[in-house]
Amino acid sequence: GQPQKGCRIWQLRKGVDVTMRFIGYEDLIKRFGEPDADNYTQVFDGDLGTNDLEQIYAICRDSPPPGYQGYRMALSDVVELYDEDGSSFHYVDRFGFQQIDFEPSEPTQDFDMKMQL
């Protein structure tokens, strides 16, 4: 099998346009464009014992693991699988997942921007 990857779950922040929640990928693209990492907050970071997106979805929907701080996984959430080589991001769609470009900003960038003000 392939090496186990870490898993992060991203969910839309409170205060984000409510019509962005729980919609399929195509509808999101038509109405709002690509998923924007700035609209999301990380609700989990850990090892779920699998790299299989369907299994990850089932775990986070049916019995979220310790440390999981969001609502049960649903449409519009983003699953990040990562290892030392980088990350891949997957939008939870109506049927399955859409791989997306999704780069959350690093805390160091926020710090640098504050220093320039």
HUJOKA-V851102 format. One record per helix or strand. SS is the DSSP state (2 for helix, 1 for strand). FROM is the first residue (numbers start at 1). LEN is the number of residues. If there is no record, write none. Layout:
ss->{SS,SS}
from->{FROM,FROM}
len->{LEN,LEN}
This chain:
ss->{1,2,2,2,1,2,1,1,1,2}
from->{6,18,25,37,40,53,78,86,97,107}
len->{7,3,8,3,7,10,6,7,4,10}
